[in-house]
């Protein structure tokens, strides 16, 4: 796990940076905005494997993996499979998402950074 340092901007935005100065946080969103919007960053790229990487305060959500916007693909997949909203997913849906979009077996014990 990479350690991150919290920086709070004058407007109240909270950002977590790793020792290289890149936006990065392993255990939650690396950006919290005063309006409630959140962004998950890994190594200076939008990235999240267990939900959308960007959640706006108005409820809009965008899915990203290692800096690649996969929102349209995820929405199409959810519709095709008839899945519930991602916040209601159980283990089966989470594993299916990881297999379909992250690739291979679920990430437990794997280093996704090799992509």
Number of C-alpha atoms within 10 A of each C-alpha: 6 12 12 20 14 14 13 13 10 7 8 12 16 17 22 23 22 18 11 10 12 16 24 28 24 16 11 14 24 25 24 19 17 12 11 13 18 22 22 29 28 22 19 18 17 24 24 22 19 14 18 23 26 22 19 15 13 9 9 10 17 18 24 22 21 19 16 11 15 14 16 11 12 18 14 11 15 16 12 9 9 9 13 12 10 14 9 8 15 10 8 8 16 16 17 14 21 16 14 14 14 18 12 10 13 16 14 7 7 9 8 13 8 5 6
